[in-house]
Amino acid sequence: MRRQPEGTGAEPSALWGRIACLWAAAFAGLHFYWAVGGDVGLSISAGPLATERPLWFVVAGLWGVGALCLLGALLAWLLARSRLRGVPALLARWLGWGVSALLLARGIGIEVLLLTNATHLETSVSVGQRAWTLALWNPWFIAGGLAFGLATLRSRRHERADRKGFRSARRGRQAVVSGQVPGEEP
């Protein structure tokens, strides 16, 4: 029997999908906050774009990224559900792995570039931006990548468990119809 994590009410396979959903929704909320004029944390991550706020940056970089994050939250929610089967389940898992890879590549890649100074960004990235990116933003992307990866991995296990339970139930019904005791040889 599977044990549920205490206090969550979620099955273990759904827990990571819910965590990924919350991660994406929080990131969407932050981008929408910035899009309507909020500035806490934006100057640290966007530099001069935060003060200038050109239209393309507000539309694509804030509203657009916020909308993509909401789609990510929807994907994570779908990964947490056990009802997906066939092509929709396969598509959700492929998208889940893709989102996980993208977030991990972004978080780890930028972290490595900044730590090794491989791109010589000292003229375009301020000391404050560098510190906050290393301490907050990159770990945030890595956490999201791990959450989406685990949600995707657990969604596959959940589907297998459902299929196995379905087969066991079907065998039990067949045994009852034929008058056999389940587990007993005919």
N, C-alpha and C positions, 0 to 999 in steps of 0.2 A: 504494500500500500504506500502511496506517495504521501509524504508529509508536507503540510503547508507551512510556509514561514509564519512564525508567530506574529500576530497583530496585523498582518497585511490582508488576510482573506483571499490572497491570490495564490494560484497554483504556482509551483516553481517555474514552470515553462512560460507562464504569462508575466511573471514578475519583471524580467528584463525588458520585455516589450513595453510594459508600463513605465519603467524607468527611462527608456529611450524616448517614449512619448512625452514624458515630463521634461526631459532635457530639451527636446526640439521645441516644445511649447514655450519654455522659459526663454530660449534663444530668440524665438519669434517675437515674444513680448518685448524683449530688449530692443530689437530692431524697430518695432513699431513705436516704441517710446522715443527712440532717436528720430524716427521719421516725422513725428509730430512736433519736434522741436526740443526734446530732452537732450541734455548734453553730458550728463554724468557718465564718465567712462568712454565717451566717444572720442574726445581729443586724444586720449591715450592710445586708442586703437587705430584711428583714422588720420591722425596728424592734422595737417593744414586743411584737409577736406572737411574736417569737423567745423571749422570756423567759416570757411567759404560756402559750404553746402551748395555746390552747383546742382542744377536740376537733375542731371543724369545720375549723380551720386544719390540723391534723395529717392528718385524713382527706382533705379536698378539696385543700388547698394544697400538701401534701407528697406523700402517697401518690397522690392523684389526678393531680397534675401529673407525677409520676414515671411513672405508668402511661401517660399521654398521650404522654410522651416515648418510652416503649418502642414505642408504636404508630407514632410518627414514625420511629423507627429501622427498624421493619418496612417502612414506606412507602418510606424511602430505599433500603433493600435491594432492594425490588421495582423501584424506578426504575433501579437499577444492573443488573438482570437483563435480558437481551435476549429472554427467552422470552415476555414478555407480548404479547398480540395482542388486537385487537378491543376489546370493551367493558371488560375488565379493564385494558387499557393506557390507554384513555381515562379511566377512573375514577382510576387511579393518577396520571395527569398532572394532572387537575383538582385532586385532593387535593394534589399536589405544589405546584402554583401557589398554591393556597389557603394552605398552610402557609408558603410563601415570603412571600406578601403579609402574612400575619398577623405573622410574625416581623420583617419589615422595618418594618411599621407600628408595632409595639411598640417596636423599638429606635430608630428614627428619631424617632417621635412623642414618646416620653418624653425623648429627648435634646433635642429642640427646646423642649419645655415647660420643662425644667429650665434650659436655657441662656438662654431669653428671660424666665424667671420669669413666664410668662403666667398661671399659675394661683395665684400668691402662696402657694406651699406652704411658705414658710420656717418656719411654725409647726408643721407636721406632719412635715416631712422634715428630719432632722438634717443638719449639715454633713458628717458622715462618710458618711451614706447618700447624700447628693447626690454627693459626690466619687467613691465607689465605683460608683455607678450610672452616672455619666458616663464613668469610666475603664475599668470592667470589664463590668458587666452589659449596658449598651446595645450596646457593640461586640460582645459575645458574641451577642446576639440578631441583630444585623445580619449577623454572620458566618454564623450558622445560616440566616438568610433567603437570603443569597447562595448558600450551599451547596445548599439545597433548590431554589432557582431554577435554578442551573446543572445540577443533577442532572436536573431535569424537562426542561430544554431539551435536554440531551445524550441523554436517553432517547428523545426523538422522533427525533433524528438517527440514533441507533443502530437504531431500528426501520426507518427509511427505508433505511439501508445494508443491513440484512438483507433487506428486500424487493427491493432492486436486485440483490443477490447471488443471491437466489432466482430472479429473472427471468432473469438471465444464465445461471445453471446450467440452467434449464429450456430456454432457447433452444439451449444447447450440446447438451443431450440430444436435442432435436428434430432438430438438424442431423445428429447422429450416426446417428439412426434413419433419416433420409431419405437418408443418404449424402453430405450436403454438408459442406464444410469450413466451420467457424464463421467468419463474417465475409465469406464469399464469396457473391456473388449467385447465385441459381439459374439 
